[in-house]
Amino acid sequence: MYEEYAEQADNWLHDKEAFLANEDVGNSLASVNELIKKHESFEKTLEAQEEKVNTLEGLAKALLDQGHYASKQIKSRCQGVLIRRDKVKQMAQARNKKLNDSKNYQQFLKSAKEVSHCSFLGVMWTKIIKCNCVI
């Protein structure tokens, strides 16, 4: 049973590490919002899987307390899963920050574009472009 939980945890962590390796932070406010929505769903999945990792840790502890003949391997594998789980949590936090920074940047770009359309400089820039004048 322990080995089954450990294998599931390894596979699950591998999938989550691959998801978090995605560097796409969006190129528009809409795309960033969609990525944030997907990331929020991902974080809920992380929370839900925490119970399974805790179960694995409990099984490992019980086997170690019983003096299981493969205690060294059990301890090593469990520690590996826990370290990877913590790394995935850190990666998720970092990705969340990147996405929120990207959202702030896209909002800034949108605001700057709106301001430039109605400002004196925006009007002048439009006139310069229309007359092909060089600054």
Secondary structure as UniProt FT lines:
FT   HELIX           2..20
FT   HELIX           29..65
FT   TURN            66..67
FT   TURN            69..70
FT   HELIX           71..118
FT   HELIX           120..130
FT   TURN            131..132
//
